[in-house]
Amino acid sequence: MAALVALYGRRATAAKVAGKVRRAAAAKRRATELKKAKATEVARRVAELEAELDLAHDELAAAQLRGEYQRAGALTCGRIPEIEKKLKDAKAAEPKAFINYRREDSGAYAGRIQDRLAPEFGRGNLFMDVDSIPIGADFVKTLGDEVGKCNVLLAVIGPKWLDVRDENGDRRLDNPDDFVRIEIATALQRNIPVIPILIDDATVPKADQLPEDLKALVRRNAHYVRHASFHTDVDKLIRRLLELGRSSPDDEGPVGSVEA
């Protein structure tokens, strides 16, 4: 019996040591990631809760090894579910952005913007059709569903955005089934923030240049992203996205206004 107690004691000690090593490594890794990404308050809160959850699971394993079933039950039925709920709520508060773009006009810029936003908000909180639509899925339905999940849409507009044509020579924006049009119109209808991202020399479209369901786009405050100041401009965009949680979705800039 004494040997069995000693064995459980050694296992519990080993579990504690292993837990401390894992937590220290995880804390160092998170600290590096957060510093690199200039982590936001939401990101820090998520990281803190993930660390707290890891610690609670380590405590649960140690309690089970020591035969402390009352302690294990309290963790399983109380503290761990409570942390998991807080973590779920914290992740729900993270910005979820839909990146709307047209390949022929701004595909390369849209990809660069996604790569810059990913360390800040997590790639799972960014939707871009190139790598987000499951193979064999209904493209239109998936796009509609994803726009419905997001809380901001970034409409990336390059110099050719208004006049991109299809194989028949018709302007794509005039086609009611055009994906770019559907995505923006869905976001406008939901009245979520829609930020026109103006690439280099692109300008805010005029209302008479747009189909009826996109005319409200001209009332959305735009943001410039230029090649020469790309990272600075995207840093400003990140700050604007973070401010969305502290403002009303009805807040719109002046007609055709632009934030550099």
CORVEN-V104337 format. One record per helix or strand. SS is the DSSP state (~ for helix, > for strand). FROM is the first residue (numbers start at 1). TO is the last residue. If there is no record, write none. Layout:
SS | FROM | TO
SS | FROM | TO
This chain:
~ | 2 | 37
~ | 41 | 66
~ | 69 | 92
> | 97 | 100
~ | 103 | 121
~ | 123 | 125
> | 126 | 127
~ | 129 | 132
~ | 139 | 149
> | 152 | 157
~ | 161 | 163
> | 165 | 165
> | 171 | 171
~ | 172 | 174
~ | 179 | 190
> | 193 | 199
~ | 207 | 209
~ | 212 | 219
> | 222 | 225
~ | 230 | 246
> | 258 | 259
